[in-house]
Amino acid sequence: MLEVKGVSRYFGGLVALEDVFLEVREGEIVGLMGPNGAGKTTLFNVITNLIPPSKGEVYFKGEKITGLAPHEVTRKGVVRTFQNVRVFEHLTVLENVEVAVPENNRTGFLQVMFPFFKLNSLNGFIEEKAYTYLKIVGLAHLARKNSSSLTFGQQRLLGIARALACEPEFLLFDEPSAGLNRQEISELLKVIENIHQRGTTIFIIEHNIGMLMSLAQRIIVLDRGKKILEGTPERIREEKKILDIYFGRREKCSV
Amino acid sequence: MRRDLKKGVIFALIVVTAPFIFRYVIFYPLEPLLRAGFFVMLAVSLSLVVGLAGQISLGHGAFFGIGAYTAGIMATKLNLPFFLTIPIGTLSGIIAGFLIGYPVLKLKSYYLALATLIIGIATYEFFKAADSLTGGEMGLYNLPNIQIGKIEFYSPFSHYFIVWSFALLTVFFCDFFSTSPVGKRLKALHSDEEAAECVGIDVFGLKLKVFVFASAIAAFAGTLFAHCSYGTIYPGEFDVGLSIKIITMVVLGGMYSVYGAAMGAVIVSLVPEVIRRIGDFFYMDLTQVTHINDIIFGIILILFMIFSPEGILAKKEEKSA
């Protein structure tokens, strides 16, 4: 479904990604691992075109998406979340999701300016849709609250609801469990599984191997901008010893 | 929704009664109130760009000038009637907004502020320099009043009601606009442009559209100004000071509120009159003090930045929300 073909990205003399090839097939959950600075987030940025690649191309359903503006990539169905969430703090929780609903994005200036009466029903429709996404992540009861008043874990979930509202076929999670406690992580797992069952393909950056083991069908390991390993979670677990030696950080990669 | 309606009705009532109070109770000319009407349109339209979308523009007065001069030139040189000069003037604002906004909105924060400031200065210099077109320093004169059939609207009262009815429309519409799907998207890109892109919002396109929209309103206000200014317009009215004044109004009234911007506009445009009145009270002509108005605006702005950076209405809104 998503193909990354020979992508490289340099920041000056720094090599963030070098000649990365990978593929995610429809219906899969694929995990992306690697130490800090391995280029995981850069890869996500390149896929969604927030940062254009120095070399190489990304294809989605056989169509080249490299070179499109980020909002066009999103509208094609490739949607990402952010590691540090980045909620829209000027908006309420519900509005945060509303702005991501495609119908909201299709409502142009002229439509807002002229048929006042039709807009009411459209607003209602968008609001209802946004509510359903909030229900999926379990934040519906906070809909009218200011988004900056949420806890960090709730903001994470809001970020996911917002991404869902874009109606993604392919969803990229950037470390969804970072900074969350055990209970929040188990809630998050349920939400992600739920999203997967609704037919969304998932590509997920995660440090927490335990979480990846239960979720992912395939894991890709990145180090210093290069893909060094790819395989089923079992295989990665077997390779874990090698990985530990390779990264030299035994304690951080615990299962 | 009901609260908005109440706010709107109160605002409209004040607008309708104000000129009668001015004329028959405190015996004061209507000019300052008329001016306030133009400033309401300018401040409210700018608040969409600055408050809602978070893009600083220090050259909003340029579009007011462009609208006024286009309408003025059409009326004096080509003898076109008002129902043509007003749409043409507004259209000129749309075109100018697009041509200026397209390159300028690629810039961010300070650079954007600087670029728009320069646009404001450049248009002022152009109005001064293009003698054959704009009449240079002297400006345009013999501008016709709005005339429908045999009825000519030349009295201050008629000007007041023409200008303020459009000012009210602008306020109501922009308030409605800021809660519409487009308004929400603008608030989202104000918070975080990258994240907005990632939920499918065309950030640059939206910025450009709101900039053009605000320019159109400003130019429209300019065309009214050309027809309700007792026959003359001159470059001095469209200098940088004008743009700075408009942004002062927006900041004063509260960045995120359309009604706040409208209130800021009224207050700032009445300050010079209040100063004059205070001077009269002490038998002094305070208007003789150089830049007295600018000094007072400066002090007001500084005080607001210290004590209420969110503006007059901001705090109240937060409590009731």
Interface residues (C-beta under 8 A of the other chain):
Chain A: T48 L50 A69 P70 H71 T74 R75 V79 R80 F82 R86 V87 F88 E89 H90 L91 E95 N96 E98 V99 A100 P102 N104 N105 T107 G108 F109 V112 M113 F116 L119 L122 N123 I126 N146 R162 A163 A165 C166
Chain B: F173 F176 F177 S180 P181 V182 G183 K184 R185 K187 A188 H190 S191 D192 E194 A195 A196 E197 C198 V199 G200 I201 D202 V203 K209 F213 Y256 A321
